[in-house]
Amino acid sequence: MLASFLGNVRRNHALEHATVSLLISKLGPDIRLVGRAVNDGFYIYGDIPTEVLRQCAAEGLSRLKQGESFWAVTPLCGTNIATAGIIASMASMAVSGSGKRGDRVPTAMIAGIVGVLLAQPLGRLLQKHVTTSPDLADTEIVGIERRNNGGTHKIVTARSAAAA
């Protein structure tokens, strides 16, 4: 049951990424939005026209089903932010107790910067292998729910009965 839940979230996370990337390409890079994957779909927070969202979600699903798995990984993902924060914190803590007292802060800052740089490729690897799955062959969009006067949409997905 847990494996099914996590698999659904990973697939919906990939579809969320594809949808957001397509929205940005269609509406421009200044659009403000956030996505969040859940077991039965994903949410898009932001003032997005419902019909444009419907088109981008359908196109994202189609592209992922066609094997365009690169849509599942994006530099805009919260996985990257969390990875950078954790690695930078750990690197800073690792060096904060070493060296002369006056050198600790600059050393910790440098370690944090190096940690952020190392976290970029690691965050993408985590997305690719842990937090997303581009395998949406048996997934379909079953509805889009507009909430909060259009400020939030939920894209509802389901897996075909054969996959359940």
Secondary structure, DSSP 8 states (H G I E B T S, - for coil): -HHHHHHHHHHHHHHHHHHHHHHHHHH-TT---EEEEETTEEEEES---HHHHHHHHHHHHHHHHTT-GGGG--TT-HHHHHHHHHHHHHHHHHHHTSS-GGGHHHHHHHHHHHHHHHHHHHHHHHIIIII-----TTEEEEEEEEEGGGTEEEEEEEE-TTT-
